[in-house]
Amino acid sequence: MSYSVTLIPGDGIGPELADATTHVLESTGIVFDWDVQQAGEATIATEGTPLPDRVLDSIRANGVAIKGPITTPVGTGFRSVNVALRLTLELYANLRPARSMTGVESRYTDVDLIIVRENTEDLYAGIEHRVGPDAAESIKIITRAASQRIARYAFEYAVKNGRRKVTAVHKANIMKLSDGLFLESCGQVAAEYEGRVQFEDRIVDNMCMQLVQKPDLYDVLVLPNLYGDIVSDLAAGLVGGLGVAPGANIGDTAAVFEPVHGSAPKYAGQNKANPTALMLSGALMLRHLGETDAAVAVEEAVRGVIAKGTTVTYDLGGSAGTREFGEAVAATVRQLG
């Protein structure tokens, strides 16, 4: 079996991470036809945009993409490439696993969370305007259709992956209409899964405290866009930071897999960056493609190399480069296979 996949190397350290990750994915024995598409800062000068139409066309044609980090310069007038991809391709579900890993410094050892974030509306819809010279207004959009869609995604994920519980996170005690509609929609979907998956809800500020105090009590969290952005980074902090945090943006016709961290341009070309997040995003891609055994092999190989600690990057306490770490993971995948 072979797969055509759009590969967006990204900016800064992105190309180095992409090289290490494609090496690991190919070590599974699966054949990939990489459709390499440049996007980001480099294409602004040559094509006038960080997200050329050809990139979107490639993702639409292939249905799946893996992407390195892309820089969003401040003050240049365009929005995040990530946001544009999500909105243009209707990638409504943002998936962010957070799982403790031996060898990664953290205060916790037993975190195993799945953050499911609605990706298309809420305050991130970008509907804002000035209401005078010294005030601005941003409009929060919550719809029943989008709320039920993301809730159903969370419950389906729980069923397919043997998860025990879904927690809806909201601020319906204050925003009774907008967040109230989100909570109501989640409850309606939850009724369809009664007896198979537990359902509960938490107010978002209390949820943040609970995650810091007792993250082991939670499993799958489903949230509107803004809260999801915040809580997913909090969850990444519980397991060691954004450097080990994979991510996926999934819609009905396309999916884009990416690390959550930035492009770190000052480290570009130095063979120093940690590719863990992109590799684990690649494992999410394998699961999406139905290649579960290969996904498990990649995840176990990454975790095994980090736990062993002899061929890890400087941020993990080692001296290995990006390429060397990638080769160690690839060799372990081949052994597991």
Secondary structure by P-SEA (a helix, b strand, c coil): cccbbbbbbcccaaaaaaaaaaaaaaaaccccccccccccccccccccccccaaaaaaaaaaccccccccccccccccccaaaaaaaaacccbbbbbbbbbccccccccbbbbbbbbbccccccccccccccccbbbbbbbbbaaaaaaaaaaaaaaaaaacccbbbbbccccccccaaaaaaaaaaaaaaaaccccccccccaaaaaaaaacccccccbbbbccaaaaaaaaaaaaaccccccbbbbbbcccbbbbbbcccccccccccccccaaaaaaaaaaaaaaacaaaaaaaaaaaaaaaaaacccccccccccccaaaaaaaaaaaaaaac
